Amino acid sequence: MSRPTTPAVQSAHSNAWVIQTWLSWVLAVGVTSMGVWFLPVDGWMKAFLGMGMLFTVGSTFSLAKTVRDVHEQQRIVSRIDEARMTKLLAEIDPLSPKL
């Protein structure tokens, strides 16, 4: 009986990629914040735009986490289904005599 193979573990992101993603995020939020700060409008308008930006950033993190969690849950369910199917196939021996 052969053992089912386990899927390869995904390698972690490289340090360069992690640094690049954080720097791009900090740059995007920083430059947008500076743009809102230096707009030639009154304080209420700046506050409204700043709150909109904060909610957008927070929603983006929530969406990214939710998408990741759903993807991981689907992977777990498919691995469980695959293990069940492998077990069923291992129990069936087409060469054994029928009783």
N, CA, C and O atoms as CSV, one atom per row, in Angstrom:
chain,resi,resn,atom,element,x,y,z
A,1,MET,N,N,0.862,-1.163,0.000
A,1,MET,CA,C,0.000,0.000,0.000
A,1,MET,C,C,0.913,1.231,0.000
A,1,MET,O,O,1.834,1.326,0.811
A,2,SER,N,N,0.656,2.160,-0.901
A,2,SER,CA,C,1.481,3.369,-0.956
A,2,SER,C,C,0.892,4.437,-0.041
A,2,SER,O,O,-0.320,4.523,0.153
A,3,ARG,N,N,1.766,5.222,0.496
A,3,ARG,CA,C,1.331,6.298,1.374
A,3,ARG,C,C,1.047,7.532,0.547
A,3,ARG,O,O,1.758,7.803,-0.421
A,4,PRO,N,N,0.028,8.282,0.904
A,4,PRO,CA,C,-0.251,9.502,0.156
A,4,PRO,C,C,0.859,10.524,0.397
A,4,PRO,O,O,1.406,10.629,1.495
A,5,THR,N,N,1.164,11.244,-0.620
A,5,THR,CA,C,2.195,12.273,-0.475
A,5,THR,C,C,1.570,13.533,0.087
A,5,THR,O,O,0.433,13.881,-0.232
A,6,THR,N,N,2.322,14.201,0.918
A,6,THR,CA,C,1.841,15.461,1.471
A,6,THR,C,C,2.296,16.587,0.575
A,6,THR,O,O,3.382,16.527,-0.002
A,7,PRO,N,N,1.469,17.623,0.450
A,7,PRO,CA,C,1.859,18.732,-0.410
A,7,PRO,C,C,3.083,19.445,0.149
A,7,PRO,O,O,3.295,19.491,1.361
A,8,ALA,N,N,3.866,19.988,-0.739
A,8,ALA,CA,C,5.073,20.697,-0.324
A,8,ALA,C,C,4.695,21.943,0.465
A,8,ALA,O,O,3.735,22.641,0.138
A,9,VAL,N,N,5.460,22.201,1.496
A,9,VAL,CA,C,5.230,23.382,2.317
A,9,VAL,C,C,5.728,24.596,1.552
A,9,VAL,O,O,6.828,24.593,0.998
A,10,GLN,N,N,4.902,25.633,1.531
A,10,GLN,CA,C,5.306,26.844,0.838
A,10,GLN,C,C,6.429,27.514,1.620
A,10,GLN,O,O,6.398,27.596,2.848
A,11,SER,N,N,7.414,27.985,0.879
A,11,SER,CA,C,8.512,28.661,1.549
A,11,SER,C,C,8.064,30.044,1.992
A,11,SER,O,O,7.193,30.660,1.378
A,12,ALA,N,N,8.668,30.511,3.055
A,12,ALA,CA,C,8.336,31.828,3.581
A,12,ALA,C,C,8.839,32.899,2.613
A,12,ALA,O,O,9.710,32.648,1.780
A,13,HIS,N,N,8.282,34.069,2.739
A,13,HIS,CA,C,8.717,35.180,1.894
A,13,HIS,C,C,10.147,35.562,2.257
A,13,HIS,O,O,10.562,35.444,3.410
A,14,SER,N,N,10.881,36.014,1.271
A,14,SER,CA,C,12.251,36.455,1.531
A,14,SER,C,C,12.216,37.772,2.307
A,14,SER,O,O,11.238,38.517,2.252
A,15,ASN,N,N,13.302,38.042,3.027
A,15,ASN,CA,C,13.386,39.293,3.779
A,15,ASN,C,C,13.270,40.498,2.861
A,15,ASN,O,O,12.656,41.501,3.226
A,16,ALA,N,N,13.860,40.407,1.661
A,16,ALA,CA,C,13.793,41.524,0.720
A,16,ALA,C,C,12.346,41.827,0.330
A,16,ALA,O,O,11.962,42.992,0.229
A,17,TRP,N,N,11.540,40.777,0.110
A,17,TRP,CA,C,10.146,40.987,-0.255
A,17,TRP,C,C,9.372,41.621,0.894
A,17,TRP,O,O,8.592,42.548,0.676
A,18,VAL,N,N,9.578,41.136,2.107
A,18,VAL,CA,C,8.873,41.687,3.268
A,18,VAL,C,C,9.230,43.158,3.455
A,18,VAL,O,O,8.351,43.987,3.692
A,19,ILE,N,N,10.503,43.481,3.351
A,19,ILE,CA,C,10.945,44.878,3.501
A,19,ILE,C,C,10.341,45.732,2.401
A,19,ILE,O,O,9.861,46.834,2.666
A,20,GLN,N,N,10.358,45.237,1.166
A,20,GLN,CA,C,9.821,46.006,0.044
A,20,GLN,C,C,8.333,46.278,0.221
A,20,GLN,O,O,7.876,47.388,-0.052
A,21,THR,N,N,7.558,45.275,0.679
A,21,THR,CA,C,6.126,45.480,0.845
A,21,THR,C,C,5.832,46.474,1.962
A,21,THR,O,O,4.950,47.321,1.823
A,22,TRP,N,N,6.570,46.377,3.074
A,22,TRP,CA,C,6.372,47.341,4.160
A,22,TRP,C,C,6.768,48.755,3.736
A,22,TRP,O,O,6.065,49.719,4.041
A,23,LEU,N,N,7.893,48.873,3.033
A,23,LEU,CA,C,8.318,50.207,2.587
A,23,LEU,C,C,7.315,50.808,1.612
A,23,LEU,O,O,7.012,51.998,1.694
A,24,SER,N,N,6.804,50.011,0.702
A,24,SER,CA,C,5.820,50.552,-0.246
A,24,SER,C,C,4.544,50.965,0.471
A,24,SER,O,O,3.931,51.971,0.112
A,25,TRP,N,N,4.133,50.198,1.486
A,25,TRP,CA,C,2.931,50.563,2.243
A,25,TRP,C,C,3.149,51.855,3.022
A,25,TRP,O,O,2.305,52.750,3.007
A,26,VAL,N,N,4.289,51.942,3.700
A,26,VAL,CA,C,4.592,53.154,4.477
A,26,VAL,C,C,4.677,54.364,3.552
A,26,VAL,O,O,4.160,55.432,3.881
A,27,LEU,N,N,5.319,54.208,2.409
A,27,LEU,CA,C,5.435,55.305,1.454
A,27,LEU,C,C,4.061,55.737,0.945
A,27,LEU,O,O,3.779,56.933,0.869
A,28,ALA,N,N,3.213,54.784,0.600
A,28,ALA,CA,C,1.882,55.113,0.088
A,28,ALA,C,C,1.051,55.854,1.134
A,28,ALA,O,O,0.438,56.878,0.831
A,29,VAL,N,N,1.030,55.343,2.350
A,29,VAL,CA,C,0.251,56.001,3.407
A,29,VAL,C,C,0.859,57.356,3.755
A,29,VAL,O,O,0.130,58.327,3.957
A,30,GLY,N,N,2.194,57.431,3.826
A,30,GLY,CA,C,2.857,58.693,4.164
A,30,GLY,C,C,2.639,59.769,3.128
A,30,GLY,O,O,2.315,60.905,3.475
A,31,VAL,N,N,2.810,59.434,1.863
A,31,VAL,CA,C,2.640,60.431,0.807
A,31,VAL,C,C,1.176,60.872,0.707
A,31,VAL,O,O,0.898,62.053,0.496
A,32,THR,N,N,0.245,59.932,0.856
A,32,THR,CA,C,-1.168,60.301,0.829
A,32,THR,C,C,-1.517,61.193,2.013
A,32,THR,O,O,-2.275,62.152,1.868
A,33,SER,N,N,-0.969,60.884,3.179
A,33,SER,CA,C,-1.211,61.722,4.361
A,33,SER,C,C,-0.654,63.124,4.158
A,33,SER,O,O,-1.303,64.112,4.502
A,34,MET,N,N,0.543,63.207,3.601
A,34,MET,CA,C,1.117,64.535,3.331
A,34,MET,C,C,0.265,65.295,2.321
A,34,MET,O,O,0.066,66.502,2.461
A,35,GLY,N,N,-0.234,64.606,1.314
A,35,GLY,CA,C,-1.099,65.261,0.331
A,35,GLY,C,C,-2.352,65.809,0.962
A,35,GLY,O,O,-2.769,66.923,0.646
A,36,VAL,N,N,-2.966,65.040,1.856
A,36,VAL,CA,C,-4.163,65.526,2.553
A,36,VAL,C,C,-3.799,66.693,3.453
A,36,VAL,O,O,-4.536,67.678,3.503
A,37,TRP,N,N,-2.684,66.611,4.164
A,37,TRP,CA,C,-2.272,67.667,5.103
A,37,TRP,C,C,-2.042,69.002,4.395
A,37,TRP,O,O,-2.416,70.056,4.911
A,38,PHE,N,N,-1.431,68.955,3.223
A,38,PHE,CA,C,-1.076,70.185,2.519
A,38,PHE,C,C,-2.130,70.646,1.518
A,38,PHE,O,O,-1.884,71.587,0.763
A,39,LEU,N,N,-3.286,70.011,1.497
A,39,LEU,CA,C,-4.363,70.475,0.619
A,39,LEU,C,C,-4.800,71.873,1.040
A,39,LEU,O,O,-4.852,72.167,2.234
A,40,PRO,N,N,-5.113,72.730,0.087
A,40,PRO,CA,C,-5.566,74.080,0.436
A,40,PRO,C,C,-7.067,74.111,0.753
A,40,PRO,O,O,-7.833,74.827,0.109
A,41,VAL,N,N,-7.466,73.333,1.740
A,41,VAL,CA,C,-8.869,73.297,2.175
A,41,VAL,C,C,-8.906,73.443,3.693
A,41,VAL,O,O,-7.872,73.384,4.359
A,42,ASP,N,N,-10.112,73.635,4.233
A,42,ASP,CA,C,-10.235,73.826,5.683
A,42,ASP,C,C,-10.022,72.511,6.440
A,42,ASP,O,O,-9.952,71.440,5.838
A,43,GLY,N,N,-9.922,72.611,7.750
A,43,GLY,CA,C,-9.621,71.466,8.606
A,43,GLY,C,C,-10.657,70.351,8.550
A,43,GLY,O,O,-10.311,69.173,8.640
A,44,TRP,N,N,-11.939,70.723,8.399
A,44,TRP,CA,C,-12.980,69.702,8.346
A,44,TRP,C,C,-12.824,68.811,7.116
A,44,TRP,O,O,-13.035,67.600,7.179
A,45,MET,N,N,-12.453,69.427,6.008
A,45,MET,CA,C,-12.264,68.643,4.786
A,45,MET,C,C,-11.045,67.726,4.931
A,45,MET,O,O,-11.085,66.574,4.497
A,46,LYS,N,N,-9.978,68.220,5.528
A,46,LYS,CA,C,-8.788,67.397,5.751
A,46,LYS,C,C,-9.114,66.236,6.692
A,46,LYS,O,O,-8.674,65.107,6.473
A,47,ALA,N,N,-9.889,66.525,7.739
A,47,ALA,CA,C,-10.269,65.472,8.685
A,47,ALA,C,C,-11.112,64.399,7.994
A,47,ALA,O,O,-10.927,63.204,8.229
A,48,PHE,N,N,-12.045,64.844,7.134
A,48,PHE,CA,C,-12.883,63.892,6.415
A,48,PHE,C,C,-12.025,63.006,5.513
A,48,PHE,O,O,-12.200,61.787,5.510
A,49,LEU,N,N,-11.114,63.584,4.760
A,49,LEU,CA,C,-10.247,62.805,3.881
A,49,LEU,C,C,-9.318,61.891,4.678
A,49,LEU,O,O,-9.066,60.757,4.272
A,50,GLY,N,N,-8.809,62.380,5.812
A,50,GLY,CA,C,-7.951,61.560,6.664
A,50,GLY,C,C,-8.698,60.364,7.237
A,50,GLY,O,O,-8.172,59.251,7.262
A,51,MET,N,N,-9.929,60.594,7.701
A,51,MET,CA,C,-10.726,59.478,8.221
A,51,MET,C,C,-11.045,58.483,7.117
A,51,MET,O,O,-11.020,57.273,7.344
A,52,GLY,N,N,-11.342,58.980,5.930
A,52,GLY,CA,C,-11.600,58.083,4.797
A,52,GLY,C,C,-10.391,57.218,4.497
A,52,GLY,O,O,-10.521,56.024,4.227
A,53,MET,N,N,-9.204,57.831,4.546
A,53,MET,CA,C,-7.984,57.072,4.282
A,53,MET,C,C,-7.755,56.027,5.374
A,53,MET,O,O,-7.395,54.891,5.065
A,54,LEU,N,N,-7.956,56.385,6.634
A,54,LEU,CA,C,-7.781,55.424,7.727
A,54,LEU,C,C,-8.748,54.250,7.609
A,54,LEU,O,O,-8.354,53.100,7.806
A,55,PHE,N,N,-10.007,54.528,7.289
A,55,PHE,CA,C,-10.973,53.447,7.131
A,55,PHE,C,C,-10.618,52.568,5.938
A,55,PHE,O,O,-10.796,51.351,5.988
A,56,THR,N,N,-10.117,53.179,4.867
A,56,THR,CA,C,-9.720,52.392,3.701
A,56,THR,C,C,-8.563,51.461,4.043
A,56,THR,O,O,-8.578,50.290,3.665
A,57,VAL,N,N,-7.563,51.971,4.754
A,57,VAL,CA,C,-6.414,51.144,5.142
A,57,VAL,C,C,-6.860,50.011,6.069
A,57,VAL,O,O,-6.452,48.863,5.890
A,58,GLY,N,N,-7.693,50.333,7.053
A,58,GLY,CA,C,-8.195,49.298,7.968
A,58,GLY,C,C,-9.018,48.243,7.251
A,58,GLY,O,O,-8.890,47.052,7.533
A,59,SER,N,N,-9.864,48.679,6.325
A,59,SER,CA,C,-10.677,47.736,5.563
A,59,SER,C,C,-9.813,46.855,4.676
A,59,SER,O,O,-10.123,45.682,4.472
A,60,THR,N,N,-8.738,47.412,4.151
A,60,THR,CA,C,-7.832,46.629,3.315
A,60,THR,C,C,-7.183,45.513,4.116
A,60,THR,O,O,-7.082,44.385,3.634
A,61,PHE,N,N,-6.741,45.813,5.340
A,61,PHE,CA,C,-6.166,44.772,6.194
A,61,PHE,C,C,-7.199,43.699,6.522
A,61,PHE,O,O,-6.892,42.508,6.482
A,62,SER,N,N,-8.411,44.110,6.842
A,62,SER,CA,C,-9.468,43.139,7.163
A,62,SER,C,C,-9.792,42.262,5.965
A,62,SER,O,O,-9.960,41.050,6.106
A,63,LEU,N,N,-9.880,42.870,4.782
A,63,LEU,CA,C,-10.167,42.102,3.577
A,63,LEU,C,C,-9.048,41.114,3.275
A,63,LEU,O,O,-9.315,39.960,2.940
A,64,ALA,N,N,-7.796,41.554,3.389
A,64,ALA,CA,C,-6.666,40.660,3.110
A,64,ALA,C,C,-6.659,39.479,4.074
A,64,ALA,O,O,-6.410,38.345,3.665
A,65,LYS,N,N,-6.932,39.738,5.351
A,65,LYS,CA,C,-6.958,38.655,6.340
A,65,LYS,C,C,-8.102,37.687,6.056
A,65,LYS,O,O,-7.931,36.474,6.179
A,66,THR,N,N,-9.260,38.211,5.681
A,66,THR,CA,C,-10.414,37.369,5.397
A,66,THR,C,C,-10.163,36.494,4.177
A,66,THR,O,O,-10.477,35.303,4.190
A,67,VAL,N,N,-9.598,37.077,3.121
A,67,VAL,CA,C,-9.303,36.302,1.916
A,67,VAL,C,C,-8.300,35.199,2.235
A,67,VAL,O,O,-8.448,34.070,1.766
A,68,ARG,N,N,-7.275,35.520,3.034
A,68,ARG,CA,C,-6.281,34.515,3.418
A,68,ARG,C,C,-6.922,33.400,4.244
A,68,ARG,O,O,-6.655,32.221,4.014
A,69,ASP,N,N,-7.768,33.775,5.205
A,69,ASP,CA,C,-8.417,32.773,6.057
A,69,ASP,C,C,-9.323,31.844,5.249
A,69,ASP,O,O,-9.339,30.635,5.481
A,70,VAL,N,N,-10.077,32.406,4.301
A,70,VAL,CA,C,-10.956,31.584,3.461
A,70,VAL,C,C,-10.117,30.624,2.623
A,70,VAL,O,O,-10.468,29.452,2.487
A,71,HIS,N,N,-9.020,31.110,2.065
A,71,HIS,CA,C,-8.145,30.262,1.256
A,71,HIS,C,C,-7.559,29.122,2.100
A,71,HIS,O,O,-7.541,27.973,1.659
A,72,GLU,N,N,-7.086,29.432,3.300
A,72,GLU,CA,C,-6.533,28.396,4.171
A,72,GLU,C,C,-7.590,27.389,4.573
A,72,GLU,O,O,-7.305,26.194,4.650
A,73,GLN,N,N,-8.809,27.848,4.833
A,73,GLN,CA,C,-9.893,26.939,5.209
A,73,GLN,C,C,-10.210,25.993,4.056
A,73,GLN,O,O,-10.440,24.805,4.282
A,74,GLN,N,N,-10.227,26.495,2.837
A,74,GLN,CA,C,-10.490,25.640,1.679
A,74,GLN,C,C,-9.381,24.619,1.497
A,74,GLN,O,O,-9.647,23.477,1.123
A,75,ARG,N,N,-8.130,25.019,1.759
A,75,ARG,CA,C,-7.016,24.070,1.656
A,75,ARG,C,C,-7.173,22.955,2.671
A,75,ARG,O,O,-6.935,21.790,2.355
A,76,ILE,N,N,-7.575,23.301,3.899
A,76,ILE,CA,C,-7.736,22.289,4.944
A,76,ILE,C,C,-8.857,21.331,4.568
A,76,ILE,O,O,-8.703,20.117,4.698
A,77,VAL,N,N,-9.985,21.863,4.103
A,77,VAL,CA,C,-11.115,21.021,3.727
A,77,VAL,C,C,-10.733,20.100,2.573
A,77,VAL,O,O,-11.093,18.922,2.581
A,78,SER,N,N,-10.003,20.622,1.575
A,78,SER,CA,C,-9.629,19.769,0.447
A,78,SER,C,C,-8.634,18.698,0.883
A,78,SER,O,O,-8.665,17.588,0.352
A,79,ARG,N,N,-7.759,18.999,1.829
A,79,ARG,CA,C,-6.827,17.983,2.326
A,79,ARG,C,C,-7.570,16.904,3.096
A,79,ARG,O,O,-7.218,15.728,3.003
A,80,ILE,N,N,-8.594,17.283,3.857
A,80,ILE,CA,C,-9.394,16.296,4.588
A,80,ILE,C,C,-10.137,15.408,3.594
A,80,ILE,O,O,-10.173,14.188,3.751
A,81,ASP,N,N,-10.736,16.030,2.559
A,81,ASP,CA,C,-11.431,15.245,1.536
A,81,ASP,C,C,-10.471,14.311,0.819
A,81,ASP,O,O,-10.817,13.164,0.534
A,82,GLU,N,N,-9.276,14.787,0.526
A,82,GLU,CA,C,-8.279,13.962,-0.148
A,82,GLU,C,C,-7.868,12.774,0.732
A,82,GLU,O,O,-7.689,11.661,0.239
A,83,ALA,N,N,-7.721,13.025,2.037
A,83,ALA,CA,C,-7.350,11.937,2.951
A,83,ALA,C,C,-8.464,10.899,3.034
A,83,ALA,O,O,-8.188,9.700,3.075
A,84,ARG,N,N,-9.718,11.347,3.060
A,84,ARG,CA,C,-10.837,10.407,3.089
A,84,ARG,C,C,-10.863,9.555,1.825
A,84,ARG,O,O,-11.059,8.341,1.889
A,85,MET,N,N,-10.665,10.202,0.674
A,85,MET,CA,C,-10.684,9.467,-0.587
A,85,MET,C,C,-9.528,8.476,-0.647
A,85,MET,O,O,-9.703,7.355,-1.125
A,86,THR,N,N,-8.359,8.867,-0.174
A,86,THR,CA,C,-7.212,7.963,-0.165
A,86,THR,C,C,-7.482,6.769,0.729
A,86,THR,O,O,-7.120,5.643,0.384
A,87,LYS,N,N,-8.110,6.997,1.869
A,87,LYS,CA,C,-8.442,5.900,2.780
A,87,LYS,C,C,-9.439,4.946,2.137
A,87,LYS,O,O,-9.285,3.728,2.230
A,88,LEU,N,N,-10.457,5.492,1.489
A,88,LEU,CA,C,-11.437,4.644,0.819
A,88,LEU,C,C,-10.798,3.822,-0.292
A,88,LEU,O,O,-11.082,2.632,-0.428
A,89,LEU,N,N,-9.949,4.443,-1.074
A,89,LEU,CA,C,-9.283,3.725,-2.161
A,89,LEU,C,C,-8.331,2.663,-1.629
A,89,LEU,O,O,-8.168,1.608,-2.244
A,90,ALA,N,N,-7.697,2.939,-0.481
A,90,ALA,CA,C,-6.779,1.964,0.102
A,90,ALA,C,C,-7.528,0.747,0.630
A,90,ALA,O,O,-6.978,-0.354,0.647
A,91,GLU,N,N,-8.780,0.928,1.061
A,91,GLU,CA,C,-9.558,-0.182,1.592
A,91,GLU,C,C,-10.115,-1.075,0.491
A,91,GLU,O,O,-10.473,-2.225,0.745
A,92,ILE,N,N,-10.189,-0.554,-0.726
A,92,ILE,CA,C,-10.745,-1.335,-1.827
A,92,ILE,C,C,-9.618,-2.031,-2.560
A,92,ILE,O,O,-8.725,-1.385,-3.107
A,93,ASP,N,N,-9.664,-3.329,-2.566
A,93,ASP,CA,C,-8.647,-4.128,-3.279
A,93,ASP,C,C,-9.362,-4.833,-4.439
A,93,ASP,O,O,-10.086,-5.804,-4.216
A,94,PRO,N,N,-9.167,-4.354,-5.667
A,94,PRO,CA,C,-9.916,-4.940,-6.783
A,94,PRO,C,C,-9.509,-6.386,-7.079
A,94,PRO,O,O,-10.239,-7.090,-7.778
A,95,LEU,N,N,-8.377,-6.841,-6.571
A,95,LEU,CA,C,-7.929,-8.200,-6.849
A,95,LEU,C,C,-8.384,-9.210,-5.816
A,95,LEU,O,O,-8.191,-10.412,-5.999
A,96,SER,N,N,-8.991,-8.739,-4.727
A,96,SER,CA,C,-9.442,-9.670,-3.705
A,96,SER,C,C,-10.706,-10.375,-4.182
A,96,SER,O,O,-11.527,-9.789,-4.887
A,97,PRO,N,N,-10.856,-11.661,-3.782
A,97,PRO,CA,C,-12.047,-12.422,-4.221
A,97,PRO,C,C,-13.302,-11.885,-3.534
A,97,PRO,O,O,-13.282,-11.504,-2.364
A,98,LYS,N,N,-14.385,-11.868,-4.294
A,98,LYS,CA,C,-15.675,-11.414,-3.737
A,98,LYS,C,C,-16.276,-12.513,-2.882
A,98,LYS,O,O,-16.274,-13.678,-3.280
A,99,LEU,N,N,-16.786,-12.163,-1.720
A,99,LEU,CA,C,-17.387,-13.146,-0.826
A,99,LEU,C,C,-18.874,-13.156,-0.929
A,99,LEU,O,O,-19.536,-13.931,-0.239
